[in-house]
Amino acid sequence: MQAADLQGKDAVLSIYQGDKKLAEQKIKYTSNNYTGVLNFLLNADKAGVQRYQATLTFTNGEQIKNNNSMPFVVDVIDKREKILLLVGAPHPDVAALKQTIEANQSYEVEVQLAEHFNASLKPYSLLILHNVNQNNIAAKKIALEISANKTSVWQFSKNDFWAFSSLRFGNSISRYNDAEPIVNSGFSLFNISNDLKNYMKEFPAVSCALTSYKVSNGAVALVNQQIGQVQTENPILVFADNGGQKSALFCAEGLWRWKLRDYADHENNTLFEELIQKTVQYLSVKADKSFFKVFTKKIINENEPLEFDAEVFNPSYELINEPEVSMIIMDEAKKQFTYTFSKTSTAYHLSPGNFPPGDYAYSAQVKINNQLFSQKGEFTVKPLLAEFTSTTADHALLYNISKKTGGQLFYPRQLNDLQKKLLDNENIKTLVHEQKQVNDFINLKILFFLLLVFLSVEWFVRKYNGLN
């Protein structure tokens, strides 16, 4: 916010939703050219586009009050995903994982002992198995649930990979050995920062099975083992994607030490959180396999044209654009506008133009092989209040406009110069325009018939009185 010539005075900035005041902050103008940034943290009670109003109290001596209130909108997205953490027994890794994942408010972690779990995995975006061996009494049911719901899995185990089929031991395990972590430079499933890549070798060694590892084609490791000075291709953290079902395996023991080392060196857990949260994000995001998709912005300005893009897929999930795609847009007054998408090379596009400020709903439809598919959504058009936002004349802009249009900029002290300029301008002259128009009297029907009536009356009177 900005204020001019109000030094020493006070005001209050309040945030409203409808008639309800949500928050307020007091302001003291410390200079005549005050500029300040105020931060508000509002509760997101419901998803969707929410409308708010920022209102500033009037101050004595304030000349322009139209800009003391400003509406704004916020798109609240409800994407808090549930993650189930099943454990075979209590372990320091469990607390480290739960705390780190829930540091991102988009995730909610539920921890249970595996042997007590007796529910469906359908509500969960990701299943984490920590030291849950296949001889656990719940392992068979869990495996069936994973298969039925195509649930993404992150398994933690150094010797029993029953939930991760892309890695097997080449030989029997004779003993375990400490291995230091190193980043696989060929990993490309998601990006990690250079800080994490460089620091990975500083994490403490973890306990791994000392044997040969057989990694299936398509599986790729983010972190490999380094034993002494030898960098191996044996994984510590490895990922796989089997027909759209993602999985990961941390085939070592000692993850919790990485969290402690990161804090000891940096007094925060930023790098450890990046590793865990990016792994969780990759595993929990599911690909959209719907046959009809519509894309648009949820919030646009009133001077911004509305744009829609659509994609249609056949049963083989190949892009097609033979069917017609139609759309109905409805405003707040329930008035409907019907459109048909234009076809591009492999998709569809619609540009219905500009819309006045307000809330709108849309419904798009397409028929594929006699089956009707539809997509619905909403968008909001924000009003532009630029003239209220900046109430100070921009002299540089005015000068540029006058220069480009062949004009000239005058300041208040130059009014005499302006008068002289106008009087001396040869292009400014008094012009008189004259236009003549001739109409036949017979075309003036009312006057013609009126005159005809008078003449007829006169003729009758003269005849009646015997006058010539």
Residue, then its C-alpha position, 0 to 999 in steps of 0.5 A: m500500500q502507498a500513501a502521500d502527505l499523511q506522515g504521523k497519521d494512523a489507519v486500519l487495513s481490514i480484510y472482509q469476505g462478504d460482510k464478515k471481517l476476517a483480519e485487520q492490521k493497524i498502520k502508522y504512516t511514517s513518512n509523506n511518501y509511505t510504502g508498506v507491505l502487509n501480510f495476512l494469513l487467512n483460513a481456507d475454509k472451502a475450496g474454489v474461487q473466494r472473493y475478498q475485499a481489502t478496506l482501509t479506513f479514511t484519514n483526516g485530510e485524505q483527498i482521494k478516497n476511491n482507492n481505499s477499498m480494493p476487491f481481490v480473489v483467491d483460488v483455494i485448491d483442496k489438494r491435501e493428499k492422504i498418505l498411509l505409513l504402515v510399519g512393522a515395528p517402531h523405528p526412528d525413520v517413522a518419526a523422521l518421515k512423518q514430520t518431514i512429509e507433513a512439513n508440506q501442508s498438502y500432505e496428511v500422514e496416517v501411521q499404523l502398525a501393519e498387522h492392525f491394518n484392515a481397510s482399503l487403500k483407495p483413499y490414499s495417494l501413497l502407501i509407505l511400507h517400513n520394514v513390513n516383511q512378506n511374512n507379516i500377517a497383513a502382507k497378503k491383504i496389503a499386496l491385494e489392495i495394492s494391486a486392486n487400487k494401483t496404489s503407489v508404494w514406497q518400501f523401506s527394507k534392506n532385504d525383503f523387496w516383496a512390494f518392489s518387483s524391479l530389484r532382486f538380489g543376485n546372490s544370497i545375503s552373507r552380511y551387511n555393509d555400510a555404504e555411502p550415498i552418491v547421486n546417480s547423474g543419469f536420474s531424470l524422473f524429477n529435478i533436485s537442487n545442486d545443493l542437494k546433489n553436492y551435499m548427498k555424499e555428506f550424508p552418513a553411511v547406511s547399512c545395505a546388503l553386501t551382495s549383487y543387485k539385479v535391477s530390472n529394465g526401466a527402473v532407475a536409481l536416484v541414490n547409489q552405493q559407494i563402498g570405500q572409494v568404489q562407486t557402484e551401481n547398486p542402489i540405495l533409493v530406486f524408482a520404477d513405473n509398471g504400467g502407470q503404477k509408481s513405486a520406490l525402494f529405499c533398500a538400506e537402514g539409517l535414513w533418520r541419520w540423514k535428517l540429523r546430519d542435515y540439521a547439524d550442518h545447516e541448523n535446518n532440514t531443508l535438503f533432507e526435506e527436499l529429498i523426501q518431499k520430492t520423492v513423495q510428490y513424484l510417487s503420489v501424483k497420478a497421471d490423468k488418463s481421462f479421454f476428454k480434457v479441457f484446460t483454461k485459467k481459473i482467474i483472468n482480468e477483464n481485459e484478458p481474452l478467455e482461452f480454452d484448449a481441449e484434448v480428445f483421446n481414442p480408446s488406444y489413448e491417441l490424440i484425435n480431433e474428428p468429433e465436434v467439441s461444444m461448450i456452454i458458458m453460463d454467467e451469474a444471471k444463468k444466461q447461456f452462451t454456446y460455442t464450438f471449438s475450432k480444430t487444431s492439428t491434433a487438438y481443439h481451441l476456443s477463443p470466446g473473447n472478453f467477458p465482463p467481471g463476474d463468476y462463470a461456469y462452463s460445460a464442455q461435451v464430446k461424443i466418442n464412439n457413441q459415448l458422451f464425455s463431459q467436463k465442467g468447471e468454473f472461472t472468474v473474471k476480475p475487474l480492472l481498477a487501474e485508475f484507482t490503484s495509481t492516482t498520481a499523474d505519470h508525467a513521463l507517460l504523458y510526455n511520451i504519448s504527446k511526443k508520439t502523437g505530434g502533441q506537446l506537454f504543458y505544465p500548470r506554470q506554462l498556461n500562457d505558453l499553451q494559450k499562445k500555442l493555440l492562438d498561433n496554430e494555423n490549423i485551428k480556425t472557425l469553420v462555418h458549414e451551410q447545407k441547403q436542401v430543396n423539397d417539393f411542396i407536394n411532398l409535404k403531405i400534411l401542409f398540402f392537404l391542409l392547404l387543399v382543405f382551405l382552398s376547397v372551403e373558400w371555393f364552396v363559400r364563394k359559390y354558395n354566396g354567388l361570388n365569382 
